Amino acid sequence: MYTVYILRSEEGKLYKGMTNNLPRRLNEHRNGKTQTTSRMNNFLVVYKEEYENFDEARKRELYLKSAAGRRFLKKTLRS
């Protein structure tokens, strides 16, 4: 099982990622092992989706990082 997830920092910055072990990955983010999130203060998981295989999850992650995906997230996270 793979999880596509969105983190939001206190400043409102979003981080989009994918993993097969969300608790481990969040721990890595909190411990500064990811360069991008090491600069983020107190982030929260604000969105997640689960997929059966890597290819589906990767496709969705890439979509969320696109302009259309950012528009989708803006609408979805606003409500």
N, C-alpha and C positions, 0 to 999 in steps of 0.2 A: 504494500500500500504506500502511495506517495501523497504528500500533502503540499499544496501550493498555498503560500501564506503571505499576508501583508502585515508589516509592522508599521506603527506610527509613533514618532517621537513626540516629546512635549512641544517641540517647535513646529510640529505638523508635517515633518518630512516623512515620506513613505519609503519602505524598503520592500521589494518583492522578491520572494525566494521559493525554493522547492527543496524538499527533503524526504527521506524515507523514515526519519526518526525525529519528529518535531521536538520532543523534550530535550534530546541531546543537542539539536541545532540551536534551540533557544539558549541553552546553557553556553554554547560557544559564542553566541552573540553577546550575552551578558558578560562574559569573561574577556571580551575584546579580541577574540580570535578572527573576527571578520573586520577588515579594514574600514568598510563603509559604516557599519553599525557601531564601531568603537567610538565614533564621534557623536553618536546619538545619545541623548539623555533620556533615561526612563521610558523605554518603548513598550508598547502593548501590541498584542496580536489583535488586529481589528477585523480580519477576514481570513477565512481558510476554506479550501475545497480539497476533497480527497479523490484520488484516482487509483485505478487498479494497476496501471503500468506506467513505466517511466516515460514512454513516448507521448501518451496523452497529457501527463502532468507537464512535461517540458513544453508542449505545444501551448498549453494554457498559460504557463508562466511567460512565454514569449509574447502571447497576445496581451496580457496585462501590462507588459512593459512597452507596448506600442501606443500610438496616439489614441486609437479606438479603445484600447484597454484602459488607458488613463481616464478617458471620458466615462466609460462604464463604472470605474471605481469611484469617480467623483460623484456620480449619481447614486450609486449603491451606498457609499459610506456617508453620504449626507443624510439619508433617512434612518 
